[in-house]
Amino acid sequence: VLQRIPIKVRNAGEAIASGEGVNPSLVAGLIAQESAFNPLAVSSAKAIGLTQVTELAGKHVLATYKDYPTYPNLNEYSVPMIKTLIITGELNEENEWRLNPLTSIRGGIHYLKFVENYWLNKTNRKILLKHYKHEEEILDDLILASYNSGPYRVKKALSKGGKIWLESEHLGEARKYVRKVKSYCYHFAANNK
């Protein structure tokens, strides 16, 4: 699988992740799960690009990367229309940062770090340490589940469910997502040795 990933994307992902202090295998696993390394991917939730950043998550990215181009009112279009705009070239990496592989990777990593900081802030860390002795025990799972389902939904599940938070009926997709990303991560880590 590693050999089939476009070399430009693989190298960019590794370089950006390493530069940001994030495990490159985790980023590769996230991209594999999110878009199967398709930089033009569009989900039913209108998440776009390699890292499938939604408009809502993108607001956190754009607060830092103010110069990233955004297509006007894109979220008002239907998914089929967004795909059509991509196919015709009207929507492209020049006018939408999520379609540019480099800015998509950087934005996805930025959002991962935003979610990590969310969990490590004083209030949320208290909730986390109420159920776990050390945040390292579960932080990766919380970050990945939050990337998929949003930090608030995950926080609600953790507060209510304690150590079985990921079994919440509201996190069914996140539960599968965490397992798949971690599986890809192990695969990429093993193949990079």
Backbone as CSV, one residue per row, in Angstrom:
resi,resn,N_x,N_y,N_z,CA_x,CA_y,CA_z,C_x,C_y,C_z
1,VAL,0.833,-1.191,0.000,0.000,0.000,0.000,0.874,1.250,0.000
2,LEU,1.931,1.264,0.825,2.793,2.441,0.892,3.342,2.833,-0.461
3,GLN,3.684,1.840,-1.274,4.272,2.141,-2.571,3.265,2.780,-3.526
4,ARG,1.974,2.566,-3.310,0.951,3.118,-4.202,0.562,4.549,-3.844
5,ILE,0.994,5.022,-2.691,0.698,6.396,-2.301,1.581,7.307,-3.147
6,PRO,0.999,8.316,-3.771,1.830,9.225,-4.566,3.004,9.744,-3.728
7,ILE,4.192,9.634,-4.272,5.415,9.978,-3.549,5.381,11.416,-3.033
8,LYS,4.815,12.330,-3.813,4.725,13.737,-3.397,3.891,13.860,-2.126
9,VAL,2.769,13.159,-2.090,1.887,13.205,-0.926,2.565,12.553,0.273
10,ARG,3.179,11.409,0.046,3.854,10.698,1.143,4.967,11.556,1.740
11,ASN,5.810,12.110,0.890,6.916,12.935,1.377,6.423,14.194,2.074
12,ALA,5.403,14.830,1.498,4.848,16.044,2.104,4.241,15.737,3.467
13,GLY,3.486,14.661,3.537,2.870,14.274,4.806,3.903,14.011,5.880
14,GLU,4.952,13.278,5.528,6.015,12.980,6.489,6.728,14.253,6.925
15,ALA,7.054,15.125,5.972,7.786,16.353,6.291,6.954,17.293,7.162
16,ILE,5.701,17.503,6.791,4.846,18.421,7.550,4.583,17.861,8.947
17,ALA,4.268,16.569,9.028,4.006,15.950,10.331,5.236,16.049,11.230
18,SER,6.392,15.697,10.710,7.622,15.764,11.507,7.893,17.190,11.964
19,GLY,7.711,18.148,11.061,7.931,19.553,11.398,6.980,20.066,12.467
20,GLU,5.795,19.489,12.536,4.783,19.908,13.522,4.829,19.058,14.792
21,GLY,5.755,18.100,14.834,5.871,17.251,16.013,4.771,16.214,16.138
22,VAL,4.233,15.786,14.996,3.167,14.789,14.975,3.703,13.527,14.299
23,ASN,3.303,12.386,14.779,3.737,11.109,14.234,3.318,10.998,12.754
24,PRO,4.290,10.901,11.827,3.946,10.795,10.406,3.075,9.584,10.074
25,SER,3.256,8.484,10.792,2.433,7.295,10.542,0.979,7.538,10.942
26,LEU,0.777,8.329,11.986,-0.586,8.681,12.393,-1.241,9.533,11.309
27,VAL,-0.501,10.487,10.772,-1.041,11.343,9.712,-1.347,10.505,8.474
28,ALA,-0.455,9.587,8.121,-0.702,8.708,6.971,-1.941,7.850,7.219
29,GLY,-2.093,7.342,8.439,-3.272,6.548,8.787,-4.547,7.351,8.704
30,LEU,-4.486,8.589,9.166,-5.646,9.467,9.109,-6.036,9.746,7.655
31,ILE,-5.041,10.052,6.816,-5.329,10.332,5.403,-5.869,9.090,4.704
32,ALA,-5.291,7.933,5.016,-5.776,6.683,4.410,-7.248,6.469,4.732
33,GLN,-7.621,6.682,5.987,-9.006,6.482,6.397,-9.924,7.570,5.852
34,GLU,-9.473,8.799,5.904,-10.325,9.921,5.505,-10.605,9.957,4.006
35,SER,-9.566,9.788,3.186,-9.726,10.024,1.746,-9.111,8.958,0.854
36,ALA,-8.514,7.929,1.454,-7.788,6.919,0.674,-6.762,7.599,-0.247
37,PHE,-6.167,8.684,0.256,-5.134,9.457,-0.453,-5.646,10.105,-1.736
38,ASN,-6.950,10.356,-1.800,-7.536,11.054,-2.944,-7.668,12.533,-2.589
39,PRO,-6.840,13.416,-3.175,-6.891,14.832,-2.810,-8.180,15.535,-3.239
40,LEU,-8.997,14.877,-4.074,-10.247,15.477,-4.542,-11.479,14.877,-3.858
41,ALA,-11.263,14.106,-2.812,-12.366,13.426,-2.121,-13.336,14.432,-1.492
42,VAL,-14.631,14.091,-1.568,-15.694,14.878,-0.940,-16.606,13.892,-0.218
43,SER,-16.863,14.143,1.056,-17.728,13.243,1.823,-19.169,13.735,1.812
44,SER,-20.052,12.910,2.335,-21.467,13.300,2.424,-21.661,14.465,3.394
45,ALA,-20.687,14.697,4.278,-20.751,15.824,5.216,-20.038,17.061,4.661
46,LYS,-19.671,16.999,3.372,-18.985,18.092,2.674,-17.571,18.324,3.190
47,ALA,-16.986,17.290,3.778,-15.566,17.341,4.121,-14.811,17.130,2.816
48,ILE,-13.697,17.837,2.653,-13.031,17.876,1.355,-11.533,17.623,1.497
49,GLY,-10.960,16.955,0.496,-9.512,16.827,0.383,-8.927,15.633,1.104
50,LEU,-7.607,15.602,1.152,-6.887,14.478,1.753,-7.282,14.236,3.204
51,THR,-7.366,15.304,3.980,-7.643,15.153,5.417,-9.114,15.370,5.761
52,GLN,-9.944,15.580,4.745,-11.400,15.675,4.910,-11.824,16.658,6.003
53,VAL,-11.267,17.841,5.947,-11.632,18.877,6.901,-12.989,19.447,6.497
54,THR,-13.891,19.524,7.471,-15.211,20.115,7.225,-15.105,21.638,7.316
55,GLU,-16.163,22.301,6.916,-16.171,23.767,7.020,-16.015,24.204,8.479
56,LEU,-16.695,23.524,9.408,-16.615,23.882,10.823,-15.188,23.711,11.348
57,ALA,-14.580,22.571,11.092,-13.189,22.355,11.527,-12.261,23.321,10.814
58,GLY,-12.585,23.627,9.567,-11.770,24.547,8.786,-11.704,25.938,9.389
59,LYS,-12.729,26.330,10.133,-12.706,27.649,10.786,-11.546,27.752,11.767
60,HIS,-11.227,26.652,12.452,-10.093,26.636,13.379,-8.779,26.744,12.604
61,VAL,-8.725,26.113,11.461,-7.525,26.168,10.620,-7.347,27.577,10.069
62,LEU,-8.423,28.158,9.553,-8.349,29.476,8.922,-8.092,30.604,9.926
63,ALA,-8.337,30.349,11.202,-8.006,31.351,12.215,-6.493,31.554,12.278
64,THR,-5.739,30.527,11.933,-4.281,30.614,11.907,-3.761,30.887,10.504
65,TYR,-4.290,30.160,9.531,-3.824,30.285,8.147,-4.805,31.163,7.364
66,LYS,-4.783,32.433,7.670,-5.746,33.381,7.101,-5.602,33.553,5.590
67,ASP,-4.435,33.215,5.047,-4.206,33.401,3.611,-4.636,32.197,2.776
68,TYR,-5.132,31.140,3.411,-5.597,29.982,2.648,-6.850,30.370,1.861
69,PRO,-6.886,30.054,0.577,-8.061,30.427,-0.226,-9.278,29.559,0.094
70,THR,-10.441,30.188,0.093,-11.688,29.452,0.301,-12.679,29.836,-0.788
71,TYR,-13.356,28.837,-1.294,-14.359,29.057,-2.328,-15.591,29.654,-1.665
72,PRO,-16.120,30.756,-2.201,-17.244,31.433,-1.551,-18.499,30.570,-1.433
73,ASN,-19.064,30.547,-0.231,-20.343,29.876,0.052,-20.373,28.406,-0.338
74,LEU,-19.239,27.747,-0.283,-19.149,26.350,-0.733,-20.084,25.428,0.045
75,ASN,-20.236,25.678,1.337,-21.066,24.791,2.144,-22.551,24.876,1.789
76,GLU,-22.941,25.895,1.023,-24.337,26.024,0.604,-24.673,25.119,-0.587
77,TYR,-23.645,24.591,-1.250,-23.848,23.710,-2.394,-24.105,22.279,-1.922
78,SER,-24.810,21.515,-2.735,-25.018,20.094,-2.437,-23.718,19.339,-2.717
79,VAL,-23.607,18.149,-2.173,-22.414,17.326,-2.417,-22.246,17.035,-3.912
80,PRO,-23.305,16.630,-4.634,-23.115,16.409,-6.076,-22.628,17.665,-6.815
81,MET,-23.111,18.829,-6.403,-22.676,20.065,-7.051,-21.208,20.360,-6.748
82,ILE,-20.795,20.116,-5.507,-19.384,20.310,-5.144,-18.503,19.391,-5.992
83,LYS,-18.928,18.138,-6.136,-18.157,17.194,-6.956,-18.106,17.654,-8.414
84,THR,-19.213,18.177,-8.905,-19.250,18.684,-10.286,-18.297,19.867,-10.450
85,LEU,-18.295,20.761,-9.477,-17.390,21.906,-9.534,-15.923,21.453,-9.560
86,ILE,-15.625,20.384,-8.837,-14.260,19.842,-8.841,-13.944,19.216,-10.197
87,ILE,-14.863,18.396,-10.702,-14.645,17.714,-11.988,-14.448,18.722,-13.118
88,THR,-15.220,19.799,-13.111,-15.101,20.802,-14.176,-13.897,21.729,-13.980
89,GLY,-13.286,21.662,-12.817,-12.118,22.492,-12.545,-12.442,23.863,-11.994
90,GLU,-13.728,24.185,-11.865,-14.085,25.480,-11.300,-13.655,25.580,-9.836
91,LEU,-13.774,24.463,-9.126,-13.313,24.370,-7.741,-12.010,23.594,-7.776
92,ASN,-10.932,24.215,-7.328,-9.614,23.579,-7.449,-8.696,24.040,-6.322
93,GLU,-7.482,23.568,-6.338,-6.542,23.872,-5.259,-6.125,25.339,-5.220
94,GLU,-6.381,26.065,-6.280,-6.050,27.492,-6.295,-7.082,28.335,-5.545
95,ASN,-8.354,27.851,-5.496,-9.391,28.647,-4.841,-10.025,27.961,-3.629
96,GLU,-9.528,26.787,-3.269,-10.017,26.090,-2.070,-8.851,25.316,-1.457
97,TRP,-8.406,25.771,-0.305,-7.209,25.214,0.327,-7.310,23.713,0.610
98,ARG,-8.497,23.208,0.857,-8.637,21.784,1.194,-8.342,20.880,0.003
99,LEU,-8.364,21.416,-1.211,-8.057,20.618,-2.404,-6.567,20.628,-2.750
100,ASN,-5.802,21.454,-2.088,-4.358,21.477,-2.273,-3.753,20.464,-1.305
101,PRO,-3.070,19.431,-1.793,-2.556,18.397,-0.892,-1.714,18.947,0.260
102,LEU,-0.858,19.918,-0.011,0.020,20.440,1.047,-0.764,21.196,2.122
103,THR,-1.667,22.078,1.706,-2.426,22.832,2.708,-3.468,21.945,3.393
104,SER,-3.967,20.938,2.699,-4.891,19.999,3.328,-4.188,19.231,4.446
105,ILE,-2.986,18.759,4.163,-2.221,18.030,5.189,-1.916,18.959,6.360
106,ARG,-1.428,20.148,6.056,-1.101,21.110,7.122,-2.365,21.458,7.925
107,GLY,-3.481,21.664,7.238,-4.733,21.986,7.926,-5.235,20.834,8.782
108,GLY,-5.139,19.618,8.268,-5.556,18.449,9.049,-4.715,18.287,10.302
109,ILE,-3.406,18.485,10.175,-2.518,18.405,11.341,-2.842,19.529,12.321
110,HIS,-3.100,20.707,11.792,-3.451,21.835,12.653,-4.716,21.515,13.450
111,TYR,-5.701,20.926,12.796,-6.933,20.581,13.502,-6.686,19.463,14.521
112,LEU,-5.840,18.502,14.184,-5.468,17.462,15.162,-4.879,18.107,16.420
113,LYS,-3.992,19.065,16.215,-3.356,19.741,17.353,-4.359,20.602,18.119
114,PHE,-5.299,21.214,17.412,-6.363,21.967,18.077,-7.138,21.037,19.010
115,VAL,-7.483,19.851,18.506,-8.240,18.886,19.308,-7.401,18.406,20.496
116,GLU,-6.116,18.169,20.270,-5.237,17.768,21.381,-5.217,18.854,22.460
117,ASN,-5.057,20.109,22.051,-5.058,21.210,23.024,-6.400,21.326,23.745
118,TYR,-7.473,21.027,23.049,-8.800,21.015,23.660,-8.813,20.025,24.833
119,TRP,-8.269,18.832,24.597,-8.283,17.814,25.641,-7.283,18.082,26.752
120,LEU,-6.261,18.856,26.461,-5.250,19.130,27.484,-5.493,20.444,28.227
121,ASN,-6.570,21.170,27.883,-6.860,22.377,28.671,-7.293,21.946,30.075
122,LYS,-7.200,22.856,31.005,-7.394,22.531,32.420,-8.726,21.824,32.706
123,THR,-9.810,22.352,32.171,-11.141,21.803,32.442,-11.297,20.397,31.882
124,ASN,-10.938,20.211,30.620,-11.124,18.910,29.985,-10.124,17.883,30.506
125,ARG,-8.938,18.330,30.852,-7.939,17.412,31.420,-8.452,16.850,32.754
126,LYS,-9.159,17.689,33.521,-9.751,17.223,34.784,-10.736,16.079,34.528
127,ILE,-11.581,16.269,33.521,-12.551,15.220,33.159,-11.814,13.958,32.741
128,LEU,-10.788,14.124,31.941,-9.985,13.000,31.458,-9.338,12.258,32.621
129,LEU,-8.715,13.003,33.540,-8.003,12.375,34.665,-8.948,11.837,35.734
130,LYS,-10.213,12.169,35.636,-11.214,11.588,36.540,-11.375,10.097,36.229
131,HIS,-11.150,9.737,34.965,-11.362,8.363,34.531,-10.066,7.598,34.234
132,TYR,-8.967,8.314,34.000,-7.685,7.698,33.659,-6.589,8.313,34.515
133,LYS,-5.619,7.475,34.933,-4.523,7.992,35.763,-3.624,8.941,34.978
134,HIS,-3.398,8.615,33.726,-2.518,9.424,32.879,-3.208,9.637,31.535
135,GLU,-3.144,10.864,31.025,-3.823,11.143,29.758,-3.237,10.350,28.598
136,GLU,-1.954,9.954,28.708,-1.332,9.201,27.614,-2.058,7.880,27.341
137,GLU,-2.750,7.355,28.348,-3.465,6.087,28.200,-4.497,6.153,27.079
138,ILE,-5.104,7.306,26.904,-6.274,7.384,26.034,-6.282,8.604,25.115
139,LEU,-5.303,9.478,25.217,-5.316,10.736,24.482,-5.433,10.537,22.974
140,ASP,-4.684,9.590,22.404,-4.771,9.363,20.956,-6.189,8.991,20.535
141,ASP,-6.840,8.129,21.324,-8.207,7.725,20.992,-9.165,8.921,21.072
142,LEU,-9.000,9.749,22.102,-9.854,10.931,22.243,-9.653,11.898,21.080
143,ILE,-8.392,12.090,20.687,-8.092,13.008,19.587,-8.705,12.491,18.290
144,LEU,-8.492,11.219,17.996,-9.026,10.655,16.753,-10.558,10.656,16.750
145,ALA,-11.164,10.262,17.857,-12.627,10.266,17.930,-13.166,11.686,17.768
146,SER,-12.459,12.664,18.346,-12.871,14.060,18.231,-12.694,14.579,16.812
147,TYR,-11.651,14.149,16.134,-11.441,14.548,14.744,-12.614,14.065,13.897
148,ASN,-13.095,12.879,14.204,-14.189,12.282,13.449,-15.564,12.834,13.836
149,SER,-15.826,12.951,15.127,-17.184,13.256,15.599,-17.333,14.602,16.286
150,GLY,-16.241,15.296,16.460,-16.279,16.582,17.157,-15.969,16.418,18.628
151,PRO,-15.166,17.329,19.183,-14.753,17.212,20.582,-15.907,17.270,21.583
152,TYR,-16.928,18.072,21.299,-18.023,18.194,22.263,-18.764,16.864,22.441
153,ARG,-19.040,16.190,21.328,-19.754,14.905,21.400,-18.920,13.873,22.165
154,VAL,-17.612,13.888,21.928,-16.724,12.942,22.615,-16.646,13.285,24.103
155,LYS,-16.557,14.565,24.424,-16.512,14.996,25.828,-17.773,14.553,26.567
156,LYS,-18.898,14.696,25.915,-20.170,14.283,26.511,-20.164,12.776,26.792
157,ALA,-19.650,11.994,25.837,-19.584,10.541,26.009,-18.621,10.164,27.138
158,LEU,-17.483,10.853,27.222,-16.512,10.568,28.286,-17.090,10.925,29.648
159,SER,-17.733,12.075,29.743,-18.325,12.501,31.025,-19.397,11.523,31.489
160,LYS,-20.171,11.029,30.551,-21.280,10.132,30.888,-20.826,8.676,31.047
161,GLY,-19.933,8.224,30.166,-19.584,6.808,30.135,-18.299,6.407,30.817
162,GLY,-17.478,7.386,31.226,-16.196,7.032,31.845,-15.333,6.234,30.886
163,LYS,-14.736,5.167,31.390,-13.796,4.381,30.576,-14.443,3.674,29.388
164,ILE,-15.756,3.575,29.374,-16.415,2.946,28.218,-17.032,3.995,27.287
165,TRP,-16.479,5.208,27.317,-16.990,6.329,26.519,-17.089,6.004,25.042
166,LEU,-16.136,5.238,24.531,-16.131,4.961,23.095,-17.223,3.964,22.695
167,GLU,-17.841,3.347,23.675,-18.951,2.430,23.406,-20.289,3.164,23.330
168,SER,-20.280,4.469,23.513,-21.509,5.259,23.452,-22.221,5.032,22.120
169,GLU,-23.537,4.962,22.191,-24.325,4.769,20.965,-24.164,5.953,20.010
170,HIS,-23.742,7.083,20.530,-23.556,8.277,19.701,-22.191,8.318,19.020
171,LEU,-21.338,7.352,19.337,-19.990,7.343,18.773,-19.692,6.081,17.964
172,GLY,-20.726,5.476,17.409,-20.534,4.251,16.626,-19.555,4.432,15.474
173,GLU,-19.713,5.518,14.728,-18.806,5.779,13.613,-17.403,6.087,14.130
174,ALA,-17.315,6.853,15.205,-16.009,7.207,15.779,-15.275,5.968,16.282
175,ARG,-16.012,5.028,16.849,-15.414,3.787,17.357,-14.709,3.048,16.227
176,LYS,-15.392,2.888,15.090,-14.794,2.224,13.924,-13.631,3.055,13.382
177,TYR,-13.815,4.351,13.351,-12.815,5.271,12.825,-11.495,5.157,13.597
178,VAL,-11.572,5.190,14.924,-10.371,5.105,15.762,-9.632,3.801,15.478
179,ARG,-10.361,2.704,15.424,-9.726,1.401,15.156,-9.043,1.376,13.795
180,LYS,-9.731,1.900,12.787,-9.174,1.873,11.432,-7.933,2.753,11.307
181,VAL,-8.002,3.966,11.844,-6.844,4.865,11.749,-5.650,4.257,12.477
182,LYS,-5.878,3.699,13.660,-4.773,3.091,14.409,-4.208,1.885,13.669
183,SER,-5.063,1.124,13.015,-4.599,-0.017,12.224,-3.728,0.456,11.066
184,TYR,-4.188,1.484,10.362,-3.380,2.051,9.277,-2.061,2.596,9.822
185,CYS,-2.132,3.260,10.953,-0.946,3.849,11.568,0.105,2.766,11.835
186,TYR,-0.319,1.654,12.424,0.613,0.551,12.687,1.185,0.009,11.371
187,HIS,0.337,-0.088,10.370,0.774,-0.575,9.061,1.858,0.330,8.475
188,PHE,1.604,1.639,8.494,2.576,2.573,7.924,3.852,2.609,8.738
189,ALA,3.735,2.521,10.060,4.920,2.520,10.924,5.774,1.294,10.635
190,ALA,5.114,0.132,10.495,5.844,-1.115,10.219,6.524,-1.072,8.854
191,ASN,5.883,-0.474,7.872,6.434,-0.415,6.526,7.506,0.662,6.357
192,ASN,7.618,1.571,7.326,8.641,2.605,7.259,9.950,2.161,7.899
193,LYS,9.941,1.006,8.547,11.157,0.523,9.215,12.114,-0.097,8.235
